[in-house]
Amino acid sequence: MASSLTKGATAQGTPAGGKTFFGHPRGLATLFMIEMWERFSFYGMRALLVVYLISGGPDAKVGGQGGGLGMSEGNAVAIYSVYLALVYLLAMPGGWFGDRVWGPRKTVVIASGVVMAGHLALSVPGEATFFVGLGLVALGSGLIKANISTMVGQLYDGPQDPRRDGGFTLFYIGINIGAFAAPLVIGTVGQSYNWHLGFALAALGMALGLIQFLIGTRHLSPESSTVPTPLAAEERRSWLRKAMIWLIVAAVFYTGVALSGSWTLNWVLVPITVLGLIIPTGVLIRIKRDRDLSAVEQTKVSGYIWFFVAAAVFWMIYDQGGSTMSAFADAKTADTIFGLHFPSSWFQSVNPLMIMALAPIFAWLWLWLARRDREPNTTVKFAMALVLIGASFFVFVVPMAMAEDGTKVSPLWLVSIYMVQTMGELCLSPVGLSVTTKMAPAKYASQMMGVWFLAVTAGDCVTGLLSIAGVDLSGVGVIALEAALAALAGFAVFMYRKKVVALMADVH
């Protein structure tokens, strides 16, 4: 684990000759650790989520632990998809709270407490506590997401600080260390011994992250504790009135639904998935129709819509790695390799492991191609990502067909699928973040990062709606159709690449 401190150059918030974190501001160690522990708790719970939901139900592994909620795989996939969509949907209001109400540092502290409370609720048996806990974890994770990244940026002397990209790279390593370790620890305890003890371990991980964050806050930039654009008193009252009105409307409506005897979980799932599609669409339309934007900015927004839709298609398939593929791993994949027995939740460690292994190779490859003036442009990289994510599901069709007669397939099938998906992620995710900052109109520079996260929301909401509608996402035909859709989208982006590049104007 990268946590040692060395002597190094002066950095913002680091006295000359003082300790640094691998040459970076010492506050990066504080943010590295809380992000690592937050991801440990998040991915640990994520690794257990679908298998816990179907445990004891019709789609569970025969002879499994039991003790879960006994849901069908379709319902479990819908809940998982809506949960992930909600996390990314809440990243935008999370940034708003950091900018206008509490400041980034206080927002992260409050959000961490909310995440802990959520995991503790999950550790209490019962369907009611489960859904309360899931909602709290989604809320806390959404609040944390934007503000942690903001505080990393505040450690450096502006965008031109040469250490800035390296700092975000170290921060990214922290994310993947937490994501890699979580299924191995929390997944093993939860799936092999006791589900609720696993959820409790996730709460412990978040608690450790919060404690070290509180101890290390003195190393953060003073900006992290300030509110950049605080709400005026009248604005605050107006927001509180609106919030109370909507809260009362929702309470009255759902009380009426419950008293009528027509309550089902879909009364919650459907509105969230619909909002998860309406909000991204509405935000993009609002930005596109803003008359304050110059002609060039308008053109760039038109080009960005191509990347947004492509990303939504990508995440729609990619995020099924923790739902459709997780259920397949639990019920239809052998749980031994080279004589080693392991729980199916371990498969969720493959992706972060592959990222840590392949990211340096991809970074080197792009530089090597750039030196020869042969690096693919952003549009081509997005096309490659879509083709790769489609190819991963074409591969998935093979073990699914093999398992139809009850045969347990080799774990190497899923490992190979996750590897192809990771290659696609490395073509799209970092490139997408970069192109978002470059193509954002000046007026919407901060909001556009939230728009990028909304692509994940849109993709997961499509999956959620399909599951709610009764579409069997674990069917060979549906998997093949999704694969074909992604591949065709990739070819479409490639075929129209010159048009998209023209819309990008001066962005390369």
N, C-alpha and C positions, 0 to 999 in steps of 0.2 A: 504493500500500500504506500503510495507516494505521500509521505507526511513529514519527511525530515526537513529541517530548516538549515539554510546556509547563509554565509555572509555574502552580500552582493551590493548591487548598485542602489542608489537612492531612488525611492519610488514615492508616489503620493501617499502620505500617511505613514511612511517609513523613514525614520531619522537616518542621516548619513552614517554609514558604518553599522547601522542596525541590522537585525536579522531579517532575512527575506525568505520567501518560499520558492526555492529553485530560481533565484534571481528576480522573482516577482514580489509585489507588495505582500506583506505578511498577512493582510486581511484575506488574501486569496485562499490561504490554508483554512481559515474559518468558513468561508463560503464553500470551498471544496468539500469539507467534512459534512456540513449540514445538508448539502445537495446529495452527497453519497448516502447518508443515512435516510434522507427523505425518499430517495429512489429505492433504497433497501426495503423500506416499509411498503412503498407503493408497489414495487414489482413482486415482493413476497406475497402480498395480498392478491395481486393480479394472477400469480401462478396458481393460487388455490381457488380462485373465484368460480370458474366454470366447473371444475371437477367437484367442488363442494356443492354447487347448485344441483348437479345431476346425481350426486351420490345418493343411493337408495331409490333412485327413480328408474324409469324404463330404459334409459340409455346409459346407465352406469355400468362399469366393468363388473362382470360376474365375480363374486367373491371379494369385492372391494370393502373398504372400511365401513361404509354406511354412515349414518348419522348426519347426512347433509339434508338439503331441503327437498330432495326427491323430484326435481323438476324434469321436464323433457328437455332434450338438447336444444330444440327450437326456442323455448322460453329462456333457457340459460344464455344462448347466443344473443337474444334480444336484450336481456338485462345487461350483459357485458358490453354490448355495442353502445347502448344508451349511456351507460356509466362512463365509458371512455369519451364519448361525444360531449358529455356534460363537463368533464375535466377541462377539455380544451375550449369549450364554450365559455367557461367561467374564467379563463385566462384574461379575457378583455376587461370584465369588471374588476378582476384582481389588479390589473395595471392601473385602473381608474382609482381604486382605493389607495394604492401606493402614491399616485400623483396628486390626489385631491383631498384625502381624508387623514390617513395615518402616516404617510411616508413609507418608503420601502422597508426599513428595518423593523418598525413596529408591525407592519402588515405581515411580515414573515414570522414574527414571534406569535402573533395571534393565530395565523394560519397553521403554524406547527401545532399549537394547542388543539385546534379544531381537528387536525389529522389524527393526533393521539386519541382524542375522545372518540373519533370514528372507529379506529381500530379496537379500542376497548369495548365499544358497543358491539362490534363484530365478534368479540371474544365471549360474549354472553349468548348462550343458546337461545334460539327463538327467531321466528320469521320477522317479527316487528323490529327487534333490535338489529337484525341483519340489515334491513332496508334503511333504518335510521343511520347506522354506521356507514353504510355505503354512500349515503348522501353527504354525510359529514366529511368523509375522505375525499370525495369529489370536490366539495366546496373548498376545503383546505388546500388541496393540491392545485386547484385553479388559482387561488390567491397567491400561492408561493411562486408559481411558474414564472410570471413576468418579472416579479420584484427581485428574485435572486439574480437573474441575468442583468438587471439594471444595476445592482450593487457591484457586480463584477466589473462592468464598464466604468463605474465611478472610481475605481481604484487607480485608473490610469490617467495620464495627462493628455486627455483628449483623444480623438479618433486617430491622430497621427503617431501616437506613442508606439514605437516599434515592438514593444513587448505585448501589446494588446491581443493580437491573434494567438500568440503563444499562451497567454493567460486563459483565453477561452478554450484552447486545446486541452490544457491541464484540467480545467473545469469539466470538460466533456469526458475526460478520463474518469473523474469522480463519479459522474452519472453512470458510466458503464461498469465500474467496479461494484457499485451498489446493486445495479441491475443483475450482474452476473452472480454475486454471492447470495442474493435473496432467495431464489428458488432452491438453491442447494441447502440452505439453512431452514428458512421458513417453510418451504415446500416439503422438505423431508419430515419436519416435526408435524406439520399440519396434516399431510396426507398419510403418513405412516403411523402416527401416534394419536393425535387429537387435533381436529380442525381448529378449535377455539384457542388452544394453546399456540398454534401457529399464528393466528390473528393477534394474540397477545404479544408474541415476539415482534410483530410488526410495530405495535405500539411502543415497545421497548426501544426498538431501533430509532423511531422518531424522537423519543425522549432523550436518547443519547445525543442525537444531532442537535436538539434544542439546547441542551445543557452546554455543550461545547460552543454553540453559537453565542449564548449569553456571556460565557466567559471571554470569548474572543472578540466581542463587539468593539472593544477599544482599538482594535487594529483596522477597523473599517473606515471608509471615508466619512467625514462629518456630514457630507451631503446625504448619506443614507438615512439619517435621522430627521431630515427636513422634509416638509411637504412642499413640492415645487410650485403648485398652483392651488393653494387651499381654497375650499369653498367659502364664499361669503356667507354671512349669517342667514340672509334671506334665501340663498341657494340651498343651504343645509336644511332649512325649514321646508322648502319646496320639495326637496328629495324625500324627506321624511314623510311628508303628507302623501306623496305619490306611492311610496313604499307601503304605507299603512293601508291606503285604499286598495291596492292590488292584493295585499295580504288578506284583507277582510273579504274581498271578492272571491279569492281562491278558497278561503275557509268556508264561506257560505256555500259556494258551489259544491265543494267536495263533501261537505256535511249533508247536503241535499242528496247527492249521489249515494252516499252510504246509507242514509235513512230510507231511500227508495228500494234498497236491496239489490241494486244493479251494479254494485262495486266490483270491479276486477282490476288487476294490475295495469291493464291497458289504458285505464283512465289517466295514469301517470306517464306510461311509456310513450303513448302516441303523441300527446302534446309536446313532449320534449323533442321527439324525433322530427316532428313537423317544424317546430321552432328552430331546430338545428339546421334545417334547410332554408327556412325563410330568412333567418337573420343574416347568414353570409350573403345570400342573394340581395337582400335589402341594403346591406352595407356597401357592396360593390356598386349597386345602382346609384346609391346616394353619392358616392365618391365620383362616379363617372359623370353624373349630371350636374356636378358642382360648377357653376359658371365662373367661379373665381380661378379655376384651373386654366393654365395656358393651353394653347393648341398642342404643344409638344407633350405636356403632362397628360392631356386627354388621350393622346395616341398611346402613351406608355401604359395607361390604365387598360386600354383595349388589349394591348399585348399581354398585360399581366393576367387578364382573365383566362387566356389560354393556359398559362402555367397553373392557375388556381384549379381549373377543371381537371387538368392532368393530374395534379397532386391529389385531388379528391378521389379520382379513380384508383390511384396508387394505394392510398391509405385504406380504401374500402377493402382491398384484398389483403394488404400487409397486416392490418390489425386482426385479421382472422387467425393469425398465428397464435393468439392467446384464447381463441374461442373454438372455431370449427376444428382447427388442427390440434388444439389442446384436448378436445373431446375424443378425437381420433387417436391421439397418443395414449389416452387413458384406457380406451376400450379395445382398440384394434392393433396396437403396436406392442411388440415383445418388450418386456421390461428387464431384459438382461443383455449384456454385450460383453464378450470376452470373459464370461463367468461372473461379471459384476451385476448385481441386482440394484435397480434404482427406481424411485417413484417417477411417474410421468411428468410431474411438475419440473423435473430437471431439464426437460427440453426447453423451458423458457430461459435457461442460461445460455443456450447456444447462440442466439442472436447477439447479445452483448459481447460474448467471447469472440465471435466472428468480426464484430465491429473493431474491437481492440487489435485483432490480428490483421485485418484487411485495410483499415483506415490509413496507416502509414504507407502501405503499398499503393493505394489509390492516390494519395497525396504526391508520392514520388512519381507515379505514372503521369499525372496531369502536368507536373513540372517538366518531366522528360519530353513529353509531347510538345509543351509550350516552347521549349528551347529550339525545337525543330519546326516551329510554326504549324503544328499539326494537332494541337489540342482541340477537341470537339467544343463547339460553342454551347451555351446554356440550353438552347432548344434541342440540340442533338442529345445532350446528356439526359434531358427529360424523356426524350423518345426512347433512349436506351433503358431508362428506369422502368418505363411502362412495359417494354418488351420483356425485360427480365422478370418483372412481377407476374406477367402473364405466363411466361415460361415456367415459373415456379409452380403455378397451379396446373399447367399441362403435365408436369412431372407428378404432381399430387394425384392426378387421375389414375396413375399406374398402381400405386399401393392401395388406393381405394377400391379399385377393381379386384385386386388380389385378395382383399380382406372380405369380399362379399360372401364367401363361403365359410367364414368364421376363422380363416387363417390369420395368425398374428404376424404382421410384416416386420421386417428388420428395422431397428431404430435408425439405421443409416439412411433410409429413405427420407425421414423427417429432417435429419441433419443436412442432407443435400438440399432439401427444399429451403430450409432456413438460410443456408449459405447463399443460394441464388437470390433470395429476397434481400439479404444484407447487401449484396453487390448492387442491387437496384436502389436500396436506401442510400448508399454512398454516392450514387449518381444523382440523386434527387434532393435529399434532405439538406446537406450543407450548401448545395448550389441554390436551392430554393430560398434559404435564408439570405444568401448574398444578393440574389436578384431582387428580392423584396425590398431590401434597403436601397438598391440602386434605382429601382423603377418607381418608388413611392413619391407622389407629389409632396413638395415641401410642406404643404399645409397638413398632410396626413402622415408625416414621417414616422411618428410613434404608433399610430393606430394601425398602420399597414402590417406591423409585426403580429398584431392580434388577428388581422385578416388571414395571415399565413396559417396560424393555428386553426382558424375556422375551416380550412380545407380538410383537416383531420376530422373535425366535427361533422362536416357534410358527408364525408366518406363513410364514417361510422353510422350516421343516421340512415343512410341508404341501406346498409346491412341490417340495422335495427328494424326498419320498416318492412323489409323483406321477410325477416323472421316473424314479426308480429302478424304479417299477412298469411303466414303458414307456409312460406316457401322453405323447402328443405335444403338448407345451405350445405348439408353434408352429402347431398346426392351427387353422383358422378356427373350427370348432365348439367347441373347448375354450376359445379366447379369448372367444367369444361367451357361453359358459356361465359363465366367471369374471366377465365383465361383468355378466351377469344376477344372479349370486349377490351381488355387491357392491351392486348397485342395490336388490335385494330386502332385503338387510341394512339398507341406509340407510333404506328405507321402513319397515321393522320398528321400527328405533330411533325414527323420527319418530312412528309410530303409538302407540308405548308410552312416549312421552316424559314424559307426566304420571306414569306409574308410576315411571319412573327418577328423575324429579325428587323424587318423594315419598321414594324410598329414599336420596336424597342428604342428607336432613334439612336441616341449617342451611347446607349448601354451595350456593352460587349460581354 
